Amino acid sequence: MPPKSKDTRVRLLEPLATEFAAFRAALGLGATEIGVIREAVKMFIAARCAKDDDLRARYEEELARAHKAQPLRLIKLDDRPK
């Protein structure tokens, strides 16, 4: 049986938890849980957006909204409360 996850954020239920651990073991050293998950999420997004133009448009709108720059407020050092 593959080793259990050491990352408490990964809460996969069986049989997926065992399948995931076995896959990481087959990949070899350096295949971290979070690294595999990040790559899988990126590939999932790309695959779904490639099939659905409406989804891709909504996704790109949400990305643009999420990456919108926030204004910075500059404070002079002399104005700091003491």
C-alpha positions in Angstrom: 0.0 0.0 0.0 1.4 3.5 -0.9 2.2 5.8 2.0 -0.5 8.1 3.4 -0.4 11.8 2.6 1.7 14.0 4.9 -0.2 17.1 3.6 -3.3 17.8 5.6 -4.7 20.0 2.9 -5.0 16.9 0.6 -8.2 15.2 1.6 -8.7 12.7 -1.1 -11.1 9.8 -0.3 -10.5 6.2 -1.3 -9.8 4.9 -3.9 -8.5 8.2 -5.2 -6.0 8.7 -2.3 -4.4 5.3 -3.0 -4.4 5.9 -6.8 -2.7 9.4 -6.3 -0.1 8.0 -3.9 0.7 5.1 -6.4 1.0 7.6 -9.3 3.4 9.8 -7.3 5.5 6.8 -6.4 5.6 5.8 -10.1 6.7 9.3 -11.1 9.7 9.0 -8.7 11.5 11.4 -6.5 10.7 15.1 -6.7 7.0 14.5 -7.5 5.5 16.4 -4.6 1.8 16.2 -3.8 1.2 19.9 -4.3 3.3 19.9 -7.5 1.2 17.1 -9.1 -2.0 18.8 -8.0 -1.0 22.2 -9.4 -0.1 20.6 -12.8 -3.3 18.7 -12.9 -5.4 21.8 -12.2 -3.6 23.7 -14.9 -4.2 20.9 -17.4 -7.8 20.6 -16.4 -8.4 24.3 -16.9 -6.7 24.2 -20.3 -8.6 21.2 -21.5 -12.0 22.5 -20.4 -11.4 25.9 -21.9 -10.2 24.4 -25.2 -13.5 22.6 -25.5 -15.8 25.5 -24.5 -15.4 29.0 -26.0 -18.0 30.5 -23.6 -16.2 29.0 -20.6 -12.9 30.3 -21.8 -14.3 33.8 -22.2 -15.8 33.8 -18.7 -12.5 32.4 -17.3 -10.5 35.1 -19.0 -12.8 37.8 -17.6 -12.5 36.4 -14.1 -8.7 36.2 -14.4 -8.6 39.9 -15.6 -10.8 40.9 -12.7 -8.6 38.9 -10.2 -5.4 40.5 -11.6 -6.7 44.0 -11.6 -4.2 46.3 -9.9 -5.0 47.7 -6.5 -3.9 51.3 -5.8 -1.1 51.7 -3.3 -1.1 54.3 -0.5 2.3 55.8 0.3 3.0 57.1 3.7 5.8 59.4 4.7 8.0 58.1 7.5 7.5 61.4 9.4 3.7 60.7 9.5 3.9 57.4 11.4 2.2 57.4 14.8 4.6 57.2 17.7 
